[in-house]
Amino acid sequence: MDKDFDGWNKKKKIIHAKNESKLYHTRELWWASLGVNIGSEQDGSGENYDRPVLIFKGLSKQTCVILPLTSSPEKHKMRIPIKKVQGKDASAVISQIRVLDTKRLIYKIGFLDKDIFDNIRKTIKGLF
C-alpha cells in the first residue's frame, strides 16, 4: 500500500504553525491528527490523517501520552476493547502508545469509564 507522505507533510506544517494548545484531561477520547507513519505504526486516515485516541496521561500543557483507537474486530492481547466510540466498537491499541503534541488534538468526543481505564492502566504496567 502506498502512503501519502507528501500530503501528510503539507498537513503537518499547518498543524505545527498553530499557536494553540488544547486543554485535555486523562481518560478523554479525542480525534487527533496522527498522520502517515512508517511501516506498522498506526496511521491516521482520511484527508486529515486523523483517528480517535485515548488520553492516557498528561505530561505538560503541550504534550500528552495517547493510545490510538481502532474499530478493527481483530482480537489481540495488545488491543483492549473499550466501548462504542461514535457508534463503532473500539479498542485501545496499547502497543502503539506514544507522546503527542496537543496541537494534534482536533476535538473531544467523549470520556472513558474509570473501570475500563484502570484495566488499560494495569495492562500497560504489566508490560514493563
N, CA, C and O atoms as a DFTB+ gen file, in Angstrom:
512 C
 N C O
     1  1       0.842      -1.184       0.000
     2  2       0.000       0.000       0.000
     3  2       0.885       1.245       0.000
     4  3       1.800       1.368       0.815
     5  1       0.607       2.153      -0.910
     6  2       1.343       3.408      -0.961
     7  2       0.841       4.348       0.123
     8  3      -0.359       4.425       0.390
     9  1       1.760       5.052       0.735
    10  2       1.411       6.015       1.769
    11  2       1.663       7.418       1.237
    12  3       2.652       7.657       0.545
    13  1       0.767       8.344       1.562
    14  2       0.833       9.719       1.081
    15  2       1.664      10.585       2.032
    16  3       1.128      11.452       2.723
    17  1       2.972      10.341       2.060
    18  2       3.850      11.116       2.932
    19  2       3.860      12.598       2.549
    20  3       3.911      13.459       3.427
    21  1       3.812      12.901       1.259
    22  2       3.844      14.298       0.826
    23  2       2.596      15.049       1.278
    24  3       2.691      16.188       1.734
    25  1       1.429      14.421       1.155
    26  2       0.187      15.041       1.614
    27  2       0.207      15.275       3.118
    28  3      -0.232      16.319       3.599
    29  1       0.722      14.293       3.856
    30  2       0.808      14.440       5.307
    31  2       1.776      15.565       5.688
    32  3       1.506      16.321       6.621
    33  1       2.889      15.682       4.980
    34  2       3.845      16.750       5.301
    35  2       3.221      18.133       5.147
    36  3       3.514      19.030       5.937
    37  1       2.365      18.319       4.142
    38  2       1.669      19.601       3.970
    39  2       0.759      19.871       5.165
    40  3       0.747      20.973       5.716
    41  1      -0.003      18.851       5.558
    42  2      -0.914      18.991       6.700
    43  2      -0.128      19.223       7.991
    44  3      -0.530      20.034       8.825
    45  1       0.989      18.516       8.155
    46  2       1.809      18.625       9.361
    47  2       2.361      20.046       9.524
    48  3       2.438      20.552      10.644
    49  1       2.738      20.684       8.435
    50  2       3.233      22.057       8.505
    51  2       2.154      23.006       9.025
    52  3       2.447      23.921       9.794
    53  1       0.916      22.790       8.609
    54  2      -0.206      23.619       9.070
    55  2      -0.435      23.401      10.562
    56  3      -0.617      24.361      11.311
    57  1      -0.427      22.142      10.993
    58  2      -0.623      21.828      12.413
    59  2       0.498      22.443      13.245
    60  3       0.239      23.032      14.294
    61  1       1.726      22.312      12.791
    62  2       2.878      22.822      13.522
    63  2       2.814      24.342      13.690
    64  3       3.252      24.867      14.713
    65  1       2.279      25.045      12.706
    66  2       2.227      26.510      12.743
    67  2       1.184      27.043      13.731
    68  3       1.216      28.225      14.075
    69  1       0.270      26.199      14.187
    70  2      -0.747      26.654      15.141
    71  2      -0.084      27.064      16.450
    72  3       0.867      26.430      16.908
    73  1      -0.598      28.126      17.037
    74  2      -0.068      28.596      18.307
    75  2      -1.046      28.320      19.441
    76  3      -1.195      29.136      20.351
    77  1      -1.701      27.187      19.388
    78  2      -2.671      26.869      20.425
    79  2      -2.407      25.477      20.983
    80  3      -2.006      24.560      20.266
    81  1      -2.642      25.354      22.267
    82  2      -2.599      24.050      22.915
    83  2      -4.014      23.760      23.386
    84  3      -4.688      24.645      23.913
    85  1      -4.460      22.548      23.203
    86  2      -5.804      22.175      23.631
    87  2      -5.782      21.772      25.108
    88  3      -4.834      21.139      25.573
    89  1      -6.821      22.140      25.827
    90  2      -6.983      21.721      27.209
    91  2      -7.563      20.315      27.201
    92  3      -8.625      20.087      26.622
    93  1      -6.896      19.395      27.822
    94  2      -7.299      17.990      27.811
    95  2      -7.205      17.423      29.222
    96  3      -6.602      18.032      30.106
    97  1      -7.803      16.256      29.425
    98  2      -7.725      15.551      30.704
    99  2      -7.538      14.057      30.450
   100  3      -7.952      13.525      29.420
   101  1      -6.913      13.407      31.405
   102  2      -6.763      11.958      31.359
   103  2      -8.142      11.312      31.224
   104  3      -9.117      11.784      31.808
   105  1      -8.212      10.231      30.450
   106  2      -9.418       9.427      30.184
   107  2     -10.323      10.014      29.106
   108  3     -11.353       9.423      28.781
   109  1      -9.958      11.166      28.548
   110  2     -10.782      11.725      27.478
   111  2     -10.485      11.026      26.160
   112  3      -9.381      10.532      25.932
   113  1     -11.497      10.996      25.297
   114  2     -11.374      10.478      23.941
   115  2     -11.416      11.669      22.993
   116  3     -12.298      12.523      23.092
   117  1     -10.453      11.721      22.070
   118  2     -10.326      12.827      21.122
   119  2     -10.107      12.292      19.722
   120  3      -9.626      11.172      19.549
   121  1     -10.456      13.083      18.725
   122  2      -9.946      12.883      17.377
   123  2      -8.619      13.619      17.324
   124  3      -8.508      14.743      17.813
   125  1      -7.616      12.991      16.733
   126  2      -6.291      13.593      16.653
   127  2      -5.665      13.309      15.295
   128  3      -5.924      12.271      14.686
   129  1      -4.849      14.229      14.831
   130  2      -4.124      14.053      13.567
   131  2      -2.868      13.223      13.842
   132  3      -1.862      13.746      14.322
   133  1      -2.935      11.936      13.536
   134  2      -1.774      11.058      13.764
   135  2      -0.865      10.998      12.559
   136  3       0.307      10.644      12.682
   137  1      -1.382      11.337      11.409
   138  2      -0.531      11.402      10.234
   139  2      -0.294      10.087       9.543
   140  3      -0.977       9.091       9.785
   141  1       0.703      10.113       8.668
   142  2       1.139       8.941       7.918
   143  2       2.470       8.532       8.532
   144  3       3.407       9.329       8.577
   145  1       2.554       7.311       8.997
   146  2       3.725       6.871       9.739
   147  2       4.440       5.728       9.033
   148  3       3.985       5.242       7.997
   149  1       5.540       5.314       9.589
   150  2       6.414       4.317       8.980
   151  2       5.938       2.898       9.290
   152  3       5.527       2.606      10.413
   153  1       5.994       2.029       8.297
   154  2       5.740       0.597       8.497
   155  2       4.427       0.296       9.185
   156  3       3.360       0.678       8.704
   157  1       4.508      -0.396      10.323
   158  2       3.320      -0.844      11.047
   159  2       2.844       0.134      12.107
   160  3       1.925      -0.182      12.863
   161  1       3.451       1.323      12.179
   162  2       2.979       2.313      13.138
   163  2       1.564       2.745      12.743
   164  3       1.233       2.812      11.559
   165  1       0.745       3.034      13.736
   166  2      -0.655       3.382      13.500
   167  2      -0.762       4.706      12.754
   168  3      -0.234       5.722      13.205
   169  1      -1.442       4.692      11.618
   170  2      -1.697       5.886      10.810
   171  2      -3.042       6.492      11.157
   172  3      -3.913       5.842      11.735
   173  1      -3.185       7.760      10.786
   174  2      -4.496       8.363      10.752
   175  2      -5.122       7.998       9.412
   176  3      -4.499       7.312       8.602
   177  1      -6.336       8.447       9.176
   178  2      -6.969       8.147       7.888
   179  2      -7.739       9.367       7.399
   180  3      -7.913      10.340       8.133
   181  1      -8.189       9.306       6.177
   182  2      -8.942      10.407       5.591
   183  2      -8.039      11.566       5.218
   184  3      -6.817      11.487       5.341
   185  1      -8.658      12.644       4.759
   186  2      -7.887      13.786       4.272
   187  2      -7.133      14.510       5.384
   188  3      -6.169      15.225       5.110
   189  1      -7.559      14.333       6.632
   190  2      -6.867      14.964       7.756
   191  2      -5.925      14.012       8.487
   192  3      -5.278      14.404       9.458
   193  1      -5.847      12.770       8.027
   194  2      -4.949      11.773       8.618
   195  2      -5.208      11.636      10.117
   196  3      -4.277      11.608      10.922
   197  1      -6.495      11.552      10.479
   198  2      -6.845      11.518      11.893
   199  2      -7.443      10.180      12.317
   200  3      -7.811       9.343      11.493
   201  1      -7.523      10.018      13.615
   202  2      -8.131       8.828      14.209
   203  2      -8.447       9.144      15.662
   204  3      -7.846      10.047      16.244
   205  1      -9.384       8.412      16.252
   206  2      -9.677       8.652      17.666
   207  2      -8.542       8.119      18.545
   208  3      -7.894       7.123      18.225
   209  1      -8.325       8.821      19.670
   210  2      -7.285       8.431      20.622
   211  2      -7.830       8.567      22.040
   212  3      -8.794       9.292      22.290
   213  1      -7.195       7.859      22.951
   214  2      -7.468       7.964      24.379
   215  2      -6.313       8.732      25.017
   216  3      -5.150       8.382      24.816
   217  1      -6.625       9.770      25.782
   218  2      -5.590      10.476      26.531
   219  2      -5.259       9.599      27.745
   220  3      -6.084       9.432      28.644
   221  1      -4.057       9.050      27.757
   222  2      -3.644       8.143      28.828
   223  2      -3.026       8.901      29.997
   224  3      -3.279       8.572      31.156
   225  1      -2.217       9.916      29.697
   226  2      -1.559      10.672      30.760
   227  2      -1.126      12.031      30.223
   228  3      -0.617      12.141      29.108
   229  1      -1.332      13.039      31.019
   230  2      -0.840      14.358      30.675
   231  2       0.609      14.511      31.100
   232  3       0.990      14.093      32.193
   233  1       1.409      15.106      30.243
   234  2       2.814      15.362      30.575
   235  2       3.057      16.844      30.819
   236  3       3.811      17.215      31.718
   237  1       2.422      17.684      30.023
   238  2       2.556      19.133      30.145
   239  2       1.370      19.764      29.421
   240  3       0.476      19.065      28.943
   241  1       1.373      21.086      29.348
   242  2       0.324      21.781      28.606
   243  2       0.404      21.447      27.113
   244  3      -0.606      21.468      26.410
   245  1       1.611      21.140      26.640
   246  2       1.828      20.907      25.215
   247  2       1.884      19.434      24.811
   248  3       1.772      19.133      23.623
   249  1       2.055      18.502      25.757
   250  2       2.200      17.090      25.381
   251  2       1.413      16.170      26.305
   252  3       1.191      16.456      27.481
   253  1       1.005      15.054      25.716
   254  2       0.302      14.026      26.476
   255  2       0.636      12.656      25.886
   256  3       1.090      12.545      24.747
   257  1       0.404      11.631      26.678
   258  2       0.588      10.262      26.213
   259  2      -0.776       9.764      25.754
   260  3      -1.766       9.888      26.474
   261  1      -0.821       9.197      24.543
   262  2      -2.098       8.740      23.987
   263  2      -2.016       7.279      23.571
   264  3      -0.935       6.724      23.375
   265  1      -3.178       6.683      23.443
   266  2      -3.332       5.359      22.852
   267  2      -4.262       5.516      21.658
   268  3      -5.397       5.964      21.825
   269  1      -3.816       5.160      20.462
   270  2      -4.726       5.196      19.318
   271  2      -5.847       4.177      19.506
   272  3      -5.660       3.151      20.160
   273  1      -6.993       4.463      18.937
   274  2      -8.121       3.536      18.970
   275  2      -8.313       2.931      17.589
   276  3      -7.979       3.542      16.574
   277  1      -8.853       1.728      17.569
   278  2      -9.173       1.069      16.307
   279  2     -10.565       0.472      16.392
   280  3     -11.026       0.095      17.469
   281  1     -11.224       0.388      15.262
   282  2     -12.526      -0.279      15.193
   283  2     -12.384      -1.676      14.585
   284  3     -13.380      -2.361      14.349
   285  1     -11.159      -2.084      14.336
   286  2     -10.913      -3.421      13.782
   287  2     -11.393      -4.478      14.781
   288  3     -11.115      -4.370      15.975
   289  1     -12.109      -5.496      14.301
   290  2     -12.601      -6.541      15.209
   291  2     -11.525      -7.574      15.584
   292  3     -11.789      -8.481      16.373
   293  1     -10.331      -7.440      15.026
   294  2      -9.262      -8.402      15.306
   295  2      -8.947      -8.443      16.804
   296  3      -8.740      -7.405      17.434
   297  1      -8.914      -9.659      17.365
   298  2      -8.593      -9.841      18.784
   299  2      -7.083      -9.964      18.931
   300  3      -6.428     -10.649      18.146
   301  1      -6.533      -9.294      19.948
   302  2      -5.098      -9.346      20.214
   303  2      -4.883      -8.873      21.648
   304  3      -5.615      -8.010      22.132
   305  1      -3.889      -9.428      22.327
   306  2      -3.662      -9.036      23.720
   307  2      -3.242      -7.570      23.855
   308  3      -3.322      -7.006      24.946
   309  1      -2.804      -6.959      22.776
   310  2      -2.423      -5.546      22.790
   311  2      -3.565      -4.617      22.387
   312  3      -3.366      -3.410      22.246
   313  1      -4.757      -5.175      22.203
   314  2      -5.953      -4.384      21.883
   315  2      -6.979      -4.634      22.968
   316  3      -7.451      -5.757      23.151
   317  1      -7.318      -3.583      23.683
   318  2      -8.262      -3.715      24.791
   319  2      -9.582      -3.053      24.400
   320  3      -9.634      -1.844      24.175
   321  1     -10.658      -3.860      24.320
   322  2     -11.964      -3.280      23.987
   323  2     -12.357      -2.232      25.025
   324  3     -12.178      -2.435      26.226
   325  1     -12.899      -1.101      24.546
   326  2     -13.267      -0.052      25.492
   327  2     -14.771       0.232      25.523
   328  3     -15.347       0.347      26.605
   329  1     -15.393       0.342      24.405
   330  2     -16.825       0.627      24.291
   331  2     -17.082       1.103      22.875
   332  3     -16.181       1.100      22.036
   333  1     -18.294       1.506      22.617
   334  2     -18.587       2.129      21.325
   335  2     -18.095       3.569      21.347
   336  3     -18.312       4.302      22.312
   337  1     -17.433       3.958      20.273
   338  2     -16.990       5.335      20.098
   339  2     -17.592       5.819      18.789
   340  3     -17.280       5.303      17.716
   341  1     -18.443       6.797      18.891
   342  2     -19.172       7.340      17.750
   343  2     -19.846       6.228      16.947
   344  3     -19.778       6.197      15.718
   345  1     -20.500       5.315      17.674
   346  2     -21.295       4.260      17.064
   347  2     -20.537       3.016      16.634
   348  3     -21.154       2.078      16.129
   349  1     -19.214       2.972      16.816
   350  2     -18.429       1.801      16.417
   351  2     -17.756       1.187      17.636
   352  3     -17.267       1.900      18.512
   353  1     -17.734      -0.157      17.685
   354  2     -16.969      -0.821      18.734
   355  2     -15.505      -0.447      18.576
   356  3     -14.972      -0.477      17.466
   357  1     -14.853      -0.095      19.670
   358  2     -13.472       0.374      19.597
   359  2     -12.598      -0.354      20.608
   360  3     -13.068      -0.840      21.636
   361  1     -11.318      -0.412      20.282
   362  2     -10.305      -0.966      21.173
   363  2      -9.129      -0.010      21.238
   364  3      -8.796       0.651      20.254
   365  1      -8.494       0.057      22.419
   366  2      -7.266       0.834      22.577
   367  2      -6.100      -0.045      22.151
   368  3      -5.993      -1.193      22.583
   369  1      -5.232       0.489      21.308
   370  2      -4.081      -0.259      20.800
   371  2      -2.880       0.097      21.681
   372  3      -2.174       1.070      21.420
   373  1      -2.661      -0.706      22.727
   374  2      -1.635      -0.330      23.695
   375  2      -0.218      -0.488      23.151
   376  3       0.714       0.121      23.677
   377  1      -0.043      -1.284      22.123
   378  2       1.294      -1.417      21.529
   379  2       1.722      -0.152      20.793
   380  3       2.896      -0.007      20.451
   381  1       0.785       0.766      20.545
   382  2       1.076       1.993      19.795
   383  2       1.080       3.240      20.688
   384  3       0.909       4.358      20.204
   385  1       1.275       3.036      21.990
   386  2       1.323       4.162      22.926
   387  2       2.401       5.148      22.480
   388  3       3.482       4.748      22.049
   389  1       2.090       6.448      22.588
   390  2       3.060       7.452      22.150
   391  2       2.765       8.816      22.760
   392  3       1.674       9.074      23.268
   393  1       3.764       9.671      22.693
   394  2       3.611      11.058      23.128
   395  2       3.098      11.860      21.938
   396  3       3.534      11.671      20.803
   397  1       2.167      12.756      22.226
   398  2       1.548      13.558      21.183
   399  2       1.561      15.023      21.598
   400  3       1.261      15.344      22.748
   401  1       1.902      15.903      20.684
   402  2       1.772      17.331      20.935
   403  2       0.290      17.673      20.887
   404  3      -0.430      17.187      20.015
   405  1      -0.167      18.499      21.811
   406  2      -1.596      18.809      21.864
   407  2      -2.080      19.594      20.646
   408  3      -3.288      19.711      20.437
   409  1      -1.174      20.129      19.848
   410  2      -1.579      20.764      18.595
   411  2      -2.259      19.755      17.670
   412  3      -3.044      20.139      16.803
   413  1      -1.960      18.467      17.850
   414  2      -2.555      17.431      17.006
   415  2      -3.988      17.083      17.408
   416  3      -4.714      16.460      16.633
   417  1      -4.398      17.480      18.615
   418  2      -5.767      17.192      19.058
   419  2      -6.753      18.048      18.272
   420  3      -6.561      19.255      18.127
   421  1      -7.816      17.412      17.763
   422  2      -8.789      18.132      16.935
   423  2     -10.014      18.511      17.762
   424  3     -10.307      19.695      17.926
   425  1     -10.731      17.518      18.284
   426  2     -11.868      17.804      19.155
   427  2     -12.165      16.601      20.034
   428  3     -11.913      15.452      19.670
   429  1     -12.709      16.908      21.203
   430  2     -13.052      15.880      22.188
   431  2     -14.341      15.185      21.774
   432  3     -15.291      15.826      21.324
   433  1     -14.362      13.846      21.937
   434  2     -15.555      13.088      21.558
   435  2     -16.167      12.314      22.717
   436  3     -17.235      11.720      22.564
   437  1     -15.513      12.309      23.871
   438  2     -16.091      11.577      24.986
   439  2     -15.119      11.396      26.135
   440  3     -14.054      12.010      26.198
   441  1     -15.535      10.524      27.039
   442  2     -14.783      10.274      28.257
   443  2     -14.882       8.782      28.547
   444  3     -15.972       8.213      28.485
   445  1     -13.768       8.146      28.862
   446  2     -13.736       6.702      29.092
   447  2     -14.103       6.366      30.533
   448  3     -13.667       7.035      31.470
   449  1     -14.907       5.325      30.694
   450  2     -15.296       4.818      32.008
   451  2     -14.055       4.503      32.846
   452  3     -13.085       3.949      32.330
   453  1     -14.078       4.851      34.129
   454  2     -12.928       4.674      35.014
   455  2     -12.498       3.212      35.127
   456  3     -11.300       2.929      35.135
   457  1     -13.444       2.284      35.215
   458  2     -13.085       0.861      35.343
   459  2     -12.335       0.355      34.105
   460  3     -11.362      -0.389      34.226
   461  1     -12.785       0.755      32.935
   462  2     -12.103       0.356      31.700
   463  2     -10.712       0.982      31.647
   464  3      -9.742       0.327      31.265
   465  1     -10.624       2.259      32.033
   466  2      -9.329       2.938      32.042
   467  2      -8.360       2.251      33.012
   468  3      -7.191       2.047      32.682
   469  1      -8.842       1.896      34.196
   470  2      -7.983       1.218      35.174
   471  2      -7.482      -0.119      34.636
   472  3      -6.341      -0.502      34.899
   473  1      -8.318      -0.831      33.887
   474  2      -7.905      -2.088      33.266
   475  2      -6.783      -1.844      32.247
   476  3      -5.813      -2.601      32.194
   477  1      -6.918      -0.804      31.455
   478  2      -5.878      -0.450      30.485
   479  2      -4.583      -0.105      31.209
   480  3      -3.506      -0.547      30.810
   481  1      -4.689       0.681      32.266
   482  2      -3.502       1.082      33.045
   483  2      -2.775      -0.149      33.606
   484  3      -1.550      -0.241      33.523
   485  1      -3.523      -1.079      34.169
   486  2      -2.920      -2.306      34.713
   487  2      -2.231      -3.120      33.629
   488  3      -1.147      -3.661      33.847
   489  1      -2.849      -3.205      32.480
   490  2      -2.276      -3.953      31.374
   491  2      -0.961      -3.321      30.918
   492  3       0.015      -4.027      30.660
   493  1      -0.937      -2.000      30.822
   494  2       0.293      -1.311      30.403
   495  2       1.390      -1.477      31.454
   496  3       2.542      -1.725      31.102
   497  1       1.052      -1.343      32.737
   498  2       2.053      -1.541      33.799
   499  2       2.632      -2.943      33.737
   500  3       3.813      -3.138      34.025
   501  1       1.818      -3.922      33.364
   502  2       2.272      -5.293      33.258
   503  2       3.270      -5.522      32.134
   504  3       3.998      -6.515      32.146
   505  1       3.311      -4.619      31.165
   506  2       4.251      -4.744      30.054
   507  2       5.664      -4.362      30.460
   508  3       6.628      -4.809      29.839
   509  1       5.799      -3.542      31.490
   510  2       7.098      -3.037      31.893
   511  2       7.462      -3.627      33.208
   512  3       8.532      -3.333      33.742
